[in-house]
């Protein structure tokens, strides 16, 4: 599975809109949609922010594992 599908699935599972996630990331809905479609490469800062937001590892988002592992010790709020 590619990261584009993973970030879309995570967003939908959290019942969030692209606009809500874009606001969290400090970007536009259009730019976030481009990450989900694969039209733009996702910057590392966005990957890190999404890991923190969804409390999953970068390995999960990038498709290296299918295990959603919470980040130990991180207290991030949705």
N, CA, C and O atoms as a Tripos MOL2 file, in Angstrom:
@<TRIPOS>MOLECULE
protein
  312   311    78     0     0
PROTEIN
NO_CHARGES

@<TRIPOS>ATOM
      1 N           0.8530   -1.1830    0.0000 N.3       1 UNK1
      2 CA          0.0000    0.0000    0.0000 C.3       1 UNK1
      3 C           0.8960    1.2420    0.0000 C.2       1 UNK1
      4 O           1.9070    1.2850    0.7000 O.2       1 UNK1
      5 N           0.5220    2.2320   -0.7770 N.am      2 UNK2
      6 CA          1.3210    3.4560   -0.8310 C.3       2 UNK2
      7 C           0.8680    4.4560    0.2310 C.2       2 UNK2
      8 O          -0.2150    4.3400    0.8050 O.2       2 UNK2
      9 N           1.7300    5.4380    0.4720 N.am      3 UNK3
     10 CA          1.4150    6.3890    1.5480 C.3       3 UNK3
     11 C           0.1990    7.2300    1.2280 C.2       3 UNK3
     12 O          -0.5020    7.6710    2.1380 O.2       3 UNK3
     13 N          -0.0660    7.4610   -0.0500 N.am      4 UNK4
     14 CA         -1.2350    8.2580   -0.4000 C.3       4 UNK4
     15 C          -2.5230    7.5900    0.1000 C.2       4 UNK4
     16 O          -3.3990    8.2500    0.6590 O.2       4 UNK4
     17 N          -2.6200    6.3020   -0.1050 N.am      5 UNK5
     18 CA         -3.7970    5.5660    0.3650 C.3       5 UNK5
     19 C          -3.8430    5.5280    1.8880 C.2       5 UNK5
     20 O          -4.9130    5.6300    2.4880 O.2       5 UNK5
     21 N          -2.6620    5.3790    2.5140 N.am      6 UNK6
     22 CA         -2.6230    5.3270    3.9790 C.3       6 UNK6
     23 C          -3.1080    6.6250    4.6000 C.2       6 UNK6
     24 O          -3.8900    6.5990    5.5500 O.2       6 UNK6
     25 N          -2.6560    7.7650    4.0770 N.am      7 UNK7
     26 CA         -3.0750    9.0200    4.7120 C.3       7 UNK7
     27 C          -4.5500    9.2920    4.4530 C.2       7 UNK7
     28 O          -5.2260    9.9110    5.2750 O.2       7 UNK7
     29 N          -5.0420    8.8360    3.3270 N.am      8 UNK8
     30 CA         -6.4780    8.9880    3.0700 C.3       8 UNK8
     31 C          -7.2780    8.0950    4.0180 C.2       8 UNK8
     32 O          -8.2600    8.5380    4.6130 O.2       8 UNK8
     33 N          -6.8530    6.8360    4.1580 N.am      9 UNK9
     34 CA         -7.5530    5.9090    5.0580 C.3       9 UNK9
     35 C          -7.5370    6.4210    6.4980 C.2       9 UNK9
     36 O          -8.5540    6.3780    7.1910 O.2       9 UNK9
     37 N          -6.3770    6.9040    6.9420 N.am     10 UNK10
     38 CA         -6.2840    7.4350    8.3000 C.3      10 UNK10
     39 C          -7.2460    8.6050    8.4930 C.2      10 UNK10
     40 O          -7.9330    8.6920    9.5110 O.2      10 UNK10
     41 N          -7.2890    9.4930    7.5170 N.am     11 UNK11
     42 CA         -8.1830   10.6450    7.6020 C.3      11 UNK11
     43 C          -9.6380   10.2110    7.6570 C.2      11 UNK11
     44 O         -10.4050   10.6850    8.4960 O.2      11 UNK11
     45 N         -10.0130    9.3060    6.7590 N.am     12 UNK12
     46 CA        -11.4070    8.8530    6.7210 C.3      12 UNK12
     47 C         -11.7800    8.0860    7.9820 C.2      12 UNK12
     48 O         -12.8880    8.2430    8.4940 O.2      12 UNK12
     49 N         -10.8640    7.2520    8.4900 N.am     13 UNK13
     50 CA        -11.1330    6.5120    9.7310 C.3      13 UNK13
     51 C         -11.3350    7.4520   10.9180 C.2      13 UNK13
     52 O         -12.0660    7.1350   11.8560 O.2      13 UNK13
     53 N         -10.6820    8.6060   10.8680 N.am     14 UNK14
     54 CA        -10.8200    9.5980   11.9380 C.3      14 UNK14
     55 C         -12.0050   10.5380   11.6980 C.2      14 UNK14
     56 O         -12.2300   11.4700   12.4690 O.2      14 UNK14
     57 N         -12.7650   10.2840   10.6160 N.am     15 UNK15
     58 CA        -13.9050   11.1300   10.2570 C.3      15 UNK15
     59 C         -13.5240   12.6030   10.1320 C.2      15 UNK15
     60 O         -14.2290   13.4870   10.6200 O.2      15 UNK15
     61 N         -12.4010   12.8450    9.4720 N.am     16 UNK16
     62 CA        -11.9290   14.2060    9.2360 C.3      16 UNK16
     63 C         -12.0110   14.5220    7.7500 C.2      16 UNK16
     64 O         -11.9570   13.6290    6.9050 O.2      16 UNK16
     65 N         -12.1420   15.8020    7.4490 N.am     17 UNK17
     66 CA        -12.1420   16.2490    6.0600 C.3      17 UNK17
     67 C         -10.7190   16.6410    5.6650 C.2      17 UNK17
     68 O          -9.8470   16.8340    6.5130 O.2      17 UNK17
     69 N         -10.5150   16.7510    4.3670 N.am     18 UNK18
     70 CA         -9.2200   17.2370    3.8950 C.3      18 UNK18
     71 C          -8.9590   18.6380    4.4340 C.2      18 UNK18
     72 O          -7.8240   18.9730    4.7740 O.2      18 UNK18
     73 N          -9.9880   19.4430    4.5110 N.am     19 UNK19
     74 CA         -9.8410   20.8080    5.0210 C.3      19 UNK19
     75 C          -9.3720   20.8120    6.4700 C.2      19 UNK19
     76 O          -8.5030   21.6050    6.8320 O.2      19 UNK19
     77 N          -9.9310   19.9410    7.3020 N.am     20 UNK20
     78 CA         -9.5360   19.8770    8.7080 C.3      20 UNK20
     79 C          -8.0680   19.4690    8.8480 C.2      20 UNK20
     80 O          -7.3350   20.0450    9.6520 O.2      20 UNK20
     81 N          -7.6490   18.4910    8.0760 N.am     21 UNK21
     82 CA         -6.2560   18.0460    8.1560 C.3      21 UNK21
     83 C          -5.3340   19.1290    7.6040 C.2      21 UNK21
     84 O          -4.2680   19.3810    8.1660 O.2      21 UNK21
     85 N          -5.7310   19.7590    6.5260 N.am     22 UNK22
     86 CA         -4.9280   20.8420    5.9520 C.3      22 UNK22
     87 C          -4.7420   21.9750    6.9660 C.2      22 UNK22
     88 O          -3.6470   22.5240    7.0860 O.2      22 UNK22
     89 N          -5.7950   22.3200    7.6840 N.am     23 UNK23
     90 CA         -5.6930   23.3650    8.7070 C.3      23 UNK23
     91 C          -4.6980   22.9660    9.7880 C.2      23 UNK23
     92 O          -3.8850   23.7820   10.2190 O.2      23 UNK23
     93 N          -4.7600   21.7160   10.2240 N.am     24 UNK24
     94 CA         -3.8100   21.2170   11.2230 C.3      24 UNK24
     95 C          -2.3730   21.3370   10.7080 C.2      24 UNK24
     96 O          -1.4620   21.6940   11.4550 O.2      24 UNK24
     97 N          -2.1890   21.0350    9.4270 N.am     25 UNK25
     98 CA         -0.8540   21.0680    8.8270 C.3      25 UNK25
     99 C          -0.4000   22.4750    8.4480 C.2      25 UNK25
    100 O           0.7750   22.6880    8.1450 O.2      25 UNK25
    101 N          -1.3220   23.4330    8.4630 N.am     26 UNK26
    102 CA         -0.9800   24.7920    8.0770 C.3      26 UNK26
    103 C          -0.8160   24.9540    6.5740 C.2      26 UNK26
    104 O           0.0060   25.7410    6.1060 O.2      26 UNK26
    105 N          -1.6080   24.2010    5.8280 N.am     27 UNK27
    106 CA         -1.5660   24.2860    4.3730 C.3      27 UNK27
    107 C          -2.9920   24.4020    3.8400 C.2      27 UNK27
    108 O          -3.9500   24.4470    4.6110 O.2      27 UNK27
    109 N          -3.1180   24.4490    2.5470 N.am     28 UNK28
    110 CA         -4.4450   24.5500    1.9470 C.3      28 UNK28
    111 C          -5.0390   23.1620    1.7130 C.2      28 UNK28
    112 O          -4.3230   22.1630    1.6500 O.2      28 UNK28
    113 N          -6.3560   23.1280    1.5870 N.am     29 UNK29
    114 CA         -7.0320   21.8650    1.2660 C.3      29 UNK29
    115 C          -6.5490   21.3480   -0.0790 C.2      29 UNK29
    116 O          -6.3770   20.1420   -0.2610 O.2      29 UNK29
    117 N          -6.3300   22.2620   -1.0230 N.am     30 UNK30
    118 CA         -5.8670   21.8710   -2.3560 C.3      30 UNK30
    119 C          -4.5130   21.1710   -2.2900 C.2      30 UNK30
    120 O          -4.3170   20.1440   -2.9400 O.2      30 UNK30
    121 N          -3.5810   21.7120   -1.5170 N.am     31 UNK31
    122 CA         -2.2610   21.0990   -1.3940 C.3      31 UNK31
    123 C          -2.3620   19.7480   -0.7010 C.2      31 UNK31
    124 O          -1.7220   18.7830   -1.1190 O.2      31 UNK31
    125 N          -3.1750   19.6750    0.3710 N.am     32 UNK32
    126 CA         -3.3190   18.3880    1.0480 C.3      32 UNK32
    127 C          -3.9260   17.3470    0.1030 C.2      32 UNK32
    128 O          -3.4880   16.1970    0.0920 O.2      32 UNK32
    129 N          -4.9140   17.7340   -0.6770 N.am     33 UNK33
    130 CA         -5.5210   16.8150   -1.6470 C.3      33 UNK33
    131 C          -4.4790   16.3190   -2.6370 C.2      33 UNK33
    132 O          -4.5310   15.1680   -3.0710 O.2      33 UNK33
    133 N          -3.5310   17.1810   -2.9960 N.am     34 UNK34
    134 CA         -2.4630   16.7780   -3.9130 C.3      34 UNK34
    135 C          -1.5610   15.7160   -3.2830 C.2      34 UNK34
    136 O          -1.0610   14.8370   -3.9860 O.2      34 UNK34
    137 N          -1.3480   15.7880   -1.9690 N.am     35 UNK35
    138 CA         -0.5810   14.7340   -1.2860 C.3      35 UNK35
    139 C          -1.3390   13.4150   -1.3510 C.2      35 UNK35
    140 O          -0.7510   12.3740   -1.6420 O.2      35 UNK35
    141 N          -2.6320   13.4530   -1.0820 N.am     36 UNK36
    142 CA         -3.4370   12.2200   -1.1020 C.3      36 UNK36
    143 C          -3.5030   11.6100   -2.4970 C.2      36 UNK36
    144 O          -3.5390   10.3870   -2.6310 O.2      36 UNK36
    145 N          -3.5200   12.4300   -3.5230 N.am     37 UNK37
    146 CA         -3.5720   11.9230   -4.9030 C.3      37 UNK37
    147 C          -2.2050   11.5160   -5.4320 C.2      37 UNK37
    148 O          -2.1100   10.8010   -6.4290 O.2      37 UNK37
    149 N          -1.1480   11.9690   -4.7670 N.am     38 UNK38
    150 CA          0.1960   11.6840   -5.2580 C.3      38 UNK38
    151 C           0.6610   12.6600   -6.3110 C.2      38 UNK38
    152 O           1.6740   12.4260   -6.9700 O.2      38 UNK38
    153 N          -0.0710   13.7660   -6.4840 N.am     39 UNK39
    154 CA          0.3220   14.7850   -7.4600 C.3      39 UNK39
    155 C           1.5380   15.5710   -6.9620 C.2      39 UNK39
    156 O           2.3220   16.0750   -7.7660 O.2      39 UNK39
    157 N           1.6960   15.6780   -5.6470 N.am     40 UNK40
    158 CA          2.8650   16.2990   -5.0220 C.3      40 UNK40
    159 C           3.4460   15.3200   -4.0180 C.2      40 UNK40
    160 O           2.7140   14.5970   -3.3420 O.2      40 UNK40
    161 N           4.7740   15.3040   -3.9280 N.am     41 UNK41
    162 CA          5.4240   14.5120   -2.8870 C.3      41 UNK41
    163 C           5.1430   15.1610   -1.5340 C.2      41 UNK41
    164 O           5.1250   16.3850   -1.4060 O.2      41 UNK41
    165 N           4.9270   14.3260   -0.5420 N.am     42 UNK42
    166 CA          4.6480   14.8210    0.7980 C.3      42 UNK42
    167 C           5.9690   15.1790    1.4910 C.2      42 UNK42
    168 O           6.8510   14.3280    1.6070 O.2      42 UNK42
    169 N           6.1140   16.4220    1.9500 N.am     43 UNK43
    170 CA          7.3420   16.8010    2.6570 C.3      43 UNK43
    171 C           7.4910   16.0540    3.9800 C.2      43 UNK43
    172 O           6.5060   15.6360    4.5890 O.2      43 UNK43
    173 N           8.7210   15.8970    4.4050 N.am     44 UNK44
    174 CA          9.0120   15.2070    5.6660 C.3      44 UNK44
    175 C           8.2890   15.8660    6.8320 C.2      44 UNK44
    176 O           7.7920   15.1680    7.7170 O.2      44 UNK44
    177 N           8.2180   17.2040    6.8530 N.am     45 UNK45
    178 CA          7.5400   17.8890    7.9670 C.3      45 UNK45
    179 C           6.0710   17.4950    8.0320 C.2      45 UNK45
    180 O           5.4990   17.4140    9.1190 O.2      45 UNK45
    181 N           5.4540   17.2470    6.8740 N.am     46 UNK46
    182 CA          4.0560   16.8180    6.8260 C.3      46 UNK46
    183 C           3.9490   15.3780    7.3280 C.2      46 UNK46
    184 O           3.0350   15.0500    8.0850 O.2      46 UNK46
    185 N           4.8740   14.5250    6.9110 N.am     47 UNK47
    186 CA          4.8840   13.1380    7.3970 C.3      47 UNK47
    187 C           4.9760   13.1120    8.9180 C.2      47 UNK47
    188 O           4.2250   12.3920    9.5770 O.2      47 UNK47
    189 N           5.8830   13.8840    9.4650 N.am     48 UNK48
    190 CA          6.0570   13.9150   10.9200 C.3      48 UNK48
    191 C           4.7820   14.4110   11.6030 C.2      48 UNK48
    192 O           4.3370   13.8300   12.5930 O.2      48 UNK48
    193 N           4.2070   15.4700   11.0780 N.am     49 UNK49
    194 CA          2.9840   16.0200   11.6720 C.3      49 UNK49
    195 C           1.8390   15.0130   11.6280 C.2      49 UNK49
    196 O           1.0800   14.8980   12.5900 O.2      49 UNK49
    197 N           1.7080   14.2780   10.5130 N.am     50 UNK50
    198 CA          0.6430   13.2770   10.4080 C.3      50 UNK50
    199 C           0.8820   12.1100   11.3660 C.2      50 UNK50
    200 O          -0.0660   11.5790   11.9430 O.2      50 UNK50
    201 N           2.1300   11.7130   11.5360 N.am     51 UNK51
    202 CA          2.4480   10.6590   12.5150 C.3      51 UNK51
    203 C           2.0230   11.0990   13.9120 C.2      51 UNK51
    204 O           1.4460   10.3170   14.6690 O.2      51 UNK51
    205 N           2.3080   12.3440   14.2460 N.am     52 UNK52
    206 CA          1.9410   12.8630   15.5520 C.3      52 UNK52
    207 C           0.4220   12.9660   15.6950 C.2      52 UNK52
    208 O          -0.1350   12.6050   16.7320 O.2      52 UNK52
    209 N          -0.2280   13.4510   14.6690 N.am     53 UNK53
    210 CA         -1.6780   13.6400   14.7170 C.3      53 UNK53
    211 C          -2.4160   12.3210   14.8940 C.2      53 UNK53
    212 O          -3.2950   12.1950   15.7470 O.2      53 UNK53
    213 N          -2.0450   11.3370   14.0730 N.am     54 UNK54
    214 CA         -2.7330   10.0410   14.1140 C.3      54 UNK54
    215 C          -2.1050    9.0680   15.1100 C.2      54 UNK54
    216 O          -2.6350    7.9800   15.3350 O.2      54 UNK54
    217 N          -0.9950    9.4510   15.6960 N.am     55 UNK55
    218 CA         -0.2560    8.6260   16.6550 C.3      55 UNK55
    219 C           0.0830    7.2610   16.0640 C.2      55 UNK55
    220 O          -0.1980    6.2160   16.6510 O.2      55 UNK55
    221 N           0.6900    7.3060   14.8970 N.am     56 UNK56
    222 CA          1.1870    6.1000   14.2240 C.3      56 UNK56
    223 C           2.6340    6.3430   13.8290 C.2      56 UNK56
    224 O           3.1130    7.4770   13.8310 O.2      56 UNK56
    225 N           3.3180    5.2660   13.4930 N.am     57 UNK57
    226 CA          4.7070    5.3960   13.0790 C.3      57 UNK57
    227 C           4.8000    5.8110   11.6120 C.2      57 UNK57
    228 O           3.8700    5.6040   10.8320 O.2      57 UNK57
    229 N           5.9290    6.3950   11.2570 N.am     58 UNK58
    230 CA          6.1980    6.7180    9.8550 C.3      58 UNK58
    231 C           6.2430    5.4360    9.0280 C.2      58 UNK58
    232 O           5.8370    5.4330    7.8660 O.2      58 UNK58
    233 N           6.7320    4.3530    9.6190 N.am     59 UNK59
    234 CA          6.7530    3.0630    8.9090 C.3      59 UNK59
    235 C           5.3520    2.6510    8.4860 C.2      59 UNK59
    236 O           5.1700    2.0940    7.4030 O.2      59 UNK59
    237 N           4.3650    2.9170    9.3230 N.am     60 UNK60
    238 CA          2.9880    2.5770    8.9710 C.3      60 UNK60
    239 C           2.5060    3.4370    7.8040 C.2      60 UNK60
    240 O           1.9880    2.9120    6.8180 O.2      60 UNK60
    241 N           2.6730    4.7330    7.9090 N.am     61 UNK61
    242 CA          2.2190    5.6200    6.8320 C.3      61 UNK61
    243 C           2.9270    5.2860    5.5230 C.2      61 UNK61
    244 O           2.3050    5.2990    4.4610 O.2      61 UNK61
    245 N           4.2140    4.9890    5.5910 N.am     62 UNK62
    246 CA          4.9890    4.7110    4.3790 C.3      62 UNK62
    247 C           4.7780    3.3000    3.8300 C.2      62 UNK62
    248 O           5.2660    2.9730    2.7490 O.2      62 UNK62
    249 N           4.0540    2.4710    4.5720 N.am     63 UNK63
    250 CA          3.7230    1.1430    4.0800 C.3      63 UNK63
    251 C           4.7570    0.0710    4.3690 C.2      63 UNK63
    252 O           4.7080   -1.0100    3.7810 O.2      63 UNK63
    253 N           5.7000    0.3540    5.2730 N.am     64 UNK64
    254 CA          6.7090   -0.6450    5.6210 C.3      64 UNK64
    255 C           6.1830   -1.6640    6.6190 C.2      64 UNK64
    256 O           6.7580   -2.7410    6.7780 O.2      64 UNK64
    257 N           5.0910   -1.3230    7.2890 N.am     65 UNK65
    258 CA          4.4540   -2.2390    8.2230 C.3      65 UNK65
    259 C           2.9520   -2.0120    8.1600 C.2      65 UNK65
    260 O           2.4910   -0.9350    7.7830 O.2      65 UNK65
    261 N           2.2060   -3.0220    8.5290 N.am     66 UNK66
    262 CA          0.7540   -2.9000    8.5920 C.3      66 UNK66
    263 C           0.2740   -2.7290   10.0270 C.2      66 UNK66
    264 O          -0.9280   -2.7130   10.2880 O.2      66 UNK66
    265 N           1.2110   -2.6040   10.9470 N.am     67 UNK67
    266 CA          0.8890   -2.4420   12.3580 C.3      67 UNK67
    267 C           0.8770   -0.9660   12.7110 C.2      67 UNK67
    268 O           1.8710   -0.2600   12.5430 O.2      67 UNK67
    269 N          -0.2750   -0.5120   13.2060 N.am     68 UNK68
    270 CA         -0.3560    0.8710   13.6840 C.3      68 UNK68
    271 C           0.2210    0.8840   15.0850 C.2      68 UNK68
    272 O          -0.4120    0.3970   16.0220 O.2      68 UNK68
    273 N           1.3820    1.4190   15.2350 N.am     69 UNK69
    274 CA          2.0030    1.4840   16.5530 C.3      69 UNK69
    275 C           1.9360    2.9120   17.0710 C.2      69 UNK69
    276 O           2.4630    3.8190   16.4270 O.2      69 UNK69
    277 N           1.3110    3.1320   18.1970 N.am     70 UNK70
    278 CA          1.3260    4.4770   18.7580 C.3      70 UNK70
    279 C           2.7600    4.8870   19.0630 C.2      70 UNK70
    280 O           3.6040    4.0480   19.3770 O.2      70 UNK70
    281 N           3.0180    6.1570   18.9700 N.am     71 UNK71
    282 CA          4.3370    6.6570   19.3020 C.3      71 UNK71
    283 C           4.4560    6.7340   20.8160 C.2      71 UNK71
    284 O           3.7120    7.4790   21.4540 O.2      71 UNK71
    285 N           5.3820    5.9750   21.4050 N.am     72 UNK72
    286 CA          5.4890    5.9620   22.8600 C.3      72 UNK72
    287 C           5.9110    7.3190   23.4150 C.2      72 UNK72
    288 O           6.8310    7.9620   22.9090 O.2      72 UNK72
    289 N           5.2190    7.7320   24.4600 N.am     73 UNK73
    290 CA          5.5830    8.9590   25.1350 C.3      73 UNK73
    291 C           5.0660   10.2300   24.5110 C.2      73 UNK73
    292 O           5.2520   11.3030   25.0860 O.2      73 UNK73
    293 N           4.4280   10.1620   23.3700 N.am     74 UNK74
    294 CA          3.9090   11.3710   22.7260 C.3      74 UNK74
    295 C           2.4680   11.6000   23.1570 C.2      74 UNK74
    296 O           1.6480   10.6820   23.1510 O.2      74 UNK74
    297 N           2.1840   12.8110   23.5240 N.am     75 UNK75
    298 CA          0.8430   13.1750   23.9740 C.3      75 UNK75
    299 C           0.2570   14.2230   23.0400 C.2      75 UNK75
    300 O           0.1110   15.3850   23.4180 O.2      75 UNK75
    301 N          -0.0730   13.8190   21.8360 N.am     76 UNK76
    302 CA         -0.6160   14.7500   20.8570 C.3      76 UNK76
    303 C          -2.1170   14.6350   20.8360 C.2      76 UNK76
    304 O          -2.6710   13.5450   20.9820 O.2      76 UNK76
    305 N          -2.7660   15.7460   20.6550 N.am     77 UNK77
    306 CA         -4.2250   15.7810   20.6540 C.3      77 UNK77
    307 C          -4.7560   15.9870   19.2520 C.2      77 UNK77
    308 O          -4.1790   16.7210   18.4500 O.2      77 UNK77
    309 N          -5.8590   15.3310   18.9750 N.am     78 UNK78
    310 CA         -6.5100   15.4650   17.6810 C.3      78 UNK78
    311 C          -7.3900   16.6830   17.6660 C.2      78 UNK78
    312 O          -8.0300   16.9690   16.6530 O.2      78 UNK78
@<TRIPOS>BOND
     1     1     2 1
     2     2     3 1
     3     3     4 2
     4     3     5 am
     5     5     6 1
     6     6     7 1
     7     7     8 2
     8     7     9 am
     9     9    10 1
    10    10    11 1
    11    11    12 2
    12    11    13 am
    13    13    14 1
    14    14    15 1
    15    15    16 2
    16    15    17 am
    17    17    18 1
    18    18    19 1
    19    19    20 2
    20    19    21 am
    21    21    22 1
    22    22    23 1
    23    23    24 2
    24    23    25 am
    25    25    26 1
    26    26    27 1
    27    27    28 2
    28    27    29 am
    29    29    30 1
    30    30    31 1
    31    31    32 2
    32    31    33 am
    33    33    34 1
    34    34    35 1
    35    35    36 2
    36    35    37 am
    37    37    38 1
    38    38    39 1
    39    39    40 2
    40    39    41 am
    41    41    42 1
    42    42    43 1
    43    43    44 2
    44    43    45 am
    45    45    46 1
    46    46    47 1
    47    47    48 2
    48    47    49 am
    49    49    50 1
    50    50    51 1
    51    51    52 2
    52    51    53 am
    53    53    54 1
    54    54    55 1
    55    55    56 2
    56    55    57 am
    57    57    58 1
    58    58    59 1
    59    59    60 2
    60    59    61 am
    61    61    62 1
    62    62    63 1
    63    63    64 2
    64    63    65 am
    65    65    66 1
    66    66    67 1
    67    67    68 2
    68    67    69 am
    69    69    70 1
    70    70    71 1
    71    71    72 2
    72    71    73 am
    73    73    74 1
    74    74    75 1
    75    75    76 2
    76    75    77 am
    77    77    78 1
    78    78    79 1
    79    79    80 2
    80    79    81 am
    81    81    82 1
    82    82    83 1
    83    83    84 2
    84    83    85 am
    85    85    86 1
    86    86    87 1
    87    87    88 2
    88    87    89 am
    89    89    90 1
    90    90    91 1
    91    91    92 2
    92    91    93 am
    93    93    94 1
    94    94    95 1
    95    95    96 2
    96    95    97 am
    97    97    98 1
    98    98    99 1
    99    99   100 2
   100    99   101 am
   101   101   102 1
   102   102   103 1
   103   103   104 2
   104   103   105 am
   105   105   106 1
   106   106   107 1
   107   107   108 2
   108   107   109 am
   109   109   110 1
   110   110   111 1
   111   111   112 2
   112   111   113 am
   113   113   114 1
   114   114   115 1
   115   115   116 2
   116   115   117 am
   117   117   118 1
   118   118   119 1
   119   119   120 2
   120   119   121 am
   121   121   122 1
   122   122   123 1
   123   123   124 2
   124   123   125 am
   125   125   126 1
   126   126   127 1
   127   127   128 2
   128   127   129 am
   129   129   130 1
   130   130   131 1
   131   131   132 2
   132   131   133 am
   133   133   134 1
   134   134   135 1
   135   135   136 2
   136   135   137 am
   137   137   138 1
   138   138   139 1
   139   139   140 2
   140   139   141 am
   141   141   142 1
   142   142   143 1
   143   143   144 2
   144   143   145 am
   145   145   146 1
   146   146   147 1
   147   147   148 2
   148   147   149 am
   149   149   150 1
   150   150   151 1
   151   151   152 2
   152   151   153 am
   153   153   154 1
   154   154   155 1
   155   155   156 2
   156   155   157 am
   157   157   158 1
   158   158   159 1
   159   159   160 2
   160   159   161 am
   161   161   162 1
   162   162   163 1
   163   163   164 2
   164   163   165 am
   165   165   166 1
   166   166   167 1
   167   167   168 2
   168   167   169 am
   169   169   170 1
   170   170   171 1
   171   171   172 2
   172   171   173 am
   173   173   174 1
   174   174   175 1
   175   175   176 2
   176   175   177 am
   177   177   178 1
   178   178   179 1
   179   179   180 2
   180   179   181 am
   181   181   182 1
   182   182   183 1
   183   183   184 2
   184   183   185 am
   185   185   186 1
   186   186   187 1
   187   187   188 2
   188   187   189 am
   189   189   190 1
   190   190   191 1
   191   191   192 2
   192   191   193 am
   193   193   194 1
   194   194   195 1
   195   195   196 2
   196   195   197 am
   197   197   198 1
   198   198   199 1
   199   199   200 2
   200   199   201 am
   201   201   202 1
   202   202   203 1
   203   203   204 2
   204   203   205 am
   205   205   206 1
   206   206   207 1
   207   207   208 2
   208   207   209 am
   209   209   210 1
   210   210   211 1
   211   211   212 2
   212   211   213 am
   213   213   214 1
   214   214   215 1
   215   215   216 2
   216   215   217 am
   217   217   218 1
   218   218   219 1
   219   219   220 2
   220   219   221 am
   221   221   222 1
   222   222   223 1
   223   223   224 2
   224   223   225 am
   225   225   226 1
   226   226   227 1
   227   227   228 2
   228   227   229 am
   229   229   230 1
   230   230   231 1
   231   231   232 2
   232   231   233 am
   233   233   234 1
   234   234   235 1
   235   235   236 2
   236   235   237 am
   237   237   238 1
   238   238   239 1
   239   239   240 2
   240   239   241 am
   241   241   242 1
   242   242   243 1
   243   243   244 2
   244   243   245 am
   245   245   246 1
   246   246   247 1
   247   247   248 2
   248   247   249 am
   249   249   250 1
   250   250   251 1
   251   251   252 2
   252   251   253 am
   253   253   254 1
   254   254   255 1
   255   255   256 2
   256   255   257 am
   257   257   258 1
   258   258   259 1
   259   259   260 2
   260   259   261 am
   261   261   262 1
   262   262   263 1
   263   263   264 2
   264   263   265 am
   265   265   266 1
   266   266   267 1
   267   267   268 2
   268   267   269 am
   269   269   270 1
   270   270   271 1
   271   271   272 2
   272   271   273 am
   273   273   274 1
   274   274   275 1
   275   275   276 2
   276   275   277 am
   277   277   278 1
   278   278   279 1
   279   279   280 2
   280   279   281 am
   281   281   282 1
   282   282   283 1
   283   283   284 2
   284   283   285 am
   285   285   286 1
   286   286   287 1
   287   287   288 2
   288   287   289 am
   289   289   290 1
   290   290   291 1
   291   291   292 2
   292   291   293 am
   293   293   294 1
   294   294   295 1
   295   295   296 2
   296   295   297 am
   297   297   298 1
   298   298   299 1
   299   299   300 2
   300   299   301 am
   301   301   302 1
   302   302   303 1
   303   303   304 2
   304   303   305 am
   305   305   306 1
   306   306   307 1
   307   307   308 2
   308   307   309 am
   309   309   310 1
   310   310   311 1
   311   311   312 2
@<TRIPOS>SUBSTRUCTURE
     1 UNK1         2 RESIDUE 1 A UNK
     2 UNK2         6 RESIDUE 1 A UNK
     3 UNK3        10 RESIDUE 1 A UNK
     4 UNK4        14 RESIDUE 1 A UNK
     5 UNK5        18 RESIDUE 1 A UNK
     6 UNK6        22 RESIDUE 1 A UNK
     7 UNK7        26 RESIDUE 1 A UNK
     8 UNK8        30 RESIDUE 1 A UNK
     9 UNK9        34 RESIDUE 1 A UNK
    10 UNK10       38 RESIDUE 1 A UNK
    11 UNK11       42 RESIDUE 1 A UNK
    12 UNK12       46 RESIDUE 1 A UNK
    13 UNK13       50 RESIDUE 1 A UNK
    14 UNK14       54 RESIDUE 1 A UNK
    15 UNK15       58 RESIDUE 1 A UNK
    16 UNK16       62 RESIDUE 1 A UNK
    17 UNK17       66 RESIDUE 1 A UNK
    18 UNK18       70 RESIDUE 1 A UNK
    19 UNK19       74 RESIDUE 1 A UNK
    20 UNK20       78 RESIDUE 1 A UNK
    21 UNK21       82 RESIDUE 1 A UNK
    22 UNK22       86 RESIDUE 1 A UNK
    23 UNK23       90 RESIDUE 1 A UNK
    24 UNK24       94 RESIDUE 1 A UNK
    25 UNK25       98 RESIDUE 1 A UNK
    26 UNK26      102 RESIDUE 1 A UNK
    27 UNK27      106 RESIDUE 1 A UNK
    28 UNK28      110 RESIDUE 1 A UNK
    29 UNK29      114 RESIDUE 1 A UNK
    30 UNK30      118 RESIDUE 1 A UNK
    31 UNK31      122 RESIDUE 1 A UNK
    32 UNK32      126 RESIDUE 1 A UNK
    33 UNK33      130 RESIDUE 1 A UNK
    34 UNK34      134 RESIDUE 1 A UNK
    35 UNK35      138 RESIDUE 1 A UNK
    36 UNK36      142 RESIDUE 1 A UNK
    37 UNK37      146 RESIDUE 1 A UNK
    38 UNK38      150 RESIDUE 1 A UNK
    39 UNK39      154 RESIDUE 1 A UNK
    40 UNK40      158 RESIDUE 1 A UNK
    41 UNK41      162 RESIDUE 1 A UNK
    42 UNK42      166 RESIDUE 1 A UNK
    43 UNK43      170 RESIDUE 1 A UNK
    44 UNK44      174 RESIDUE 1 A UNK
    45 UNK45      178 RESIDUE 1 A UNK
    46 UNK46      182 RESIDUE 1 A UNK
    47 UNK47      186 RESIDUE 1 A UNK
    48 UNK48      190 RESIDUE 1 A UNK
    49 UNK49      194 RESIDUE 1 A UNK
    50 UNK50      198 RESIDUE 1 A UNK
    51 UNK51      202 RESIDUE 1 A UNK
    52 UNK52      206 RESIDUE 1 A UNK
    53 UNK53      210 RESIDUE 1 A UNK
    54 UNK54      214 RESIDUE 1 A UNK
    55 UNK55      218 RESIDUE 1 A UNK
    56 UNK56      222 RESIDUE 1 A UNK
    57 UNK57      226 RESIDUE 1 A UNK
    58 UNK58      230 RESIDUE 1 A UNK
    59 UNK59      234 RESIDUE 1 A UNK
    60 UNK60      238 RESIDUE 1 A UNK
    61 UNK61      242 RESIDUE 1 A UNK
    62 UNK62      246 RESIDUE 1 A UNK
    63 UNK63      250 RESIDUE 1 A UNK
    64 UNK64      254 RESIDUE 1 A UNK
    65 UNK65      258 RESIDUE 1 A UNK
    66 UNK66      262 RESIDUE 1 A UNK
    67 UNK67      266 RESIDUE 1 A UNK
    68 UNK68      270 RESIDUE 1 A UNK
    69 UNK69      274 RESIDUE 1 A UNK
    70 UNK70      278 RESIDUE 1 A UNK
    71 UNK71      282 RESIDUE 1 A UNK
    72 UNK72      286 RESIDUE 1 A UNK
    73 UNK73      290 RESIDUE 1 A UNK
    74 UNK74      294 RESIDUE 1 A UNK
    75 UNK75      298 RESIDUE 1 A UNK
    76 UNK76      302 RESIDUE 1 A UNK
    77 UNK77      306 RESIDUE 1 A UNK
    78 UNK78      310 RESIDUE 1 A UNK
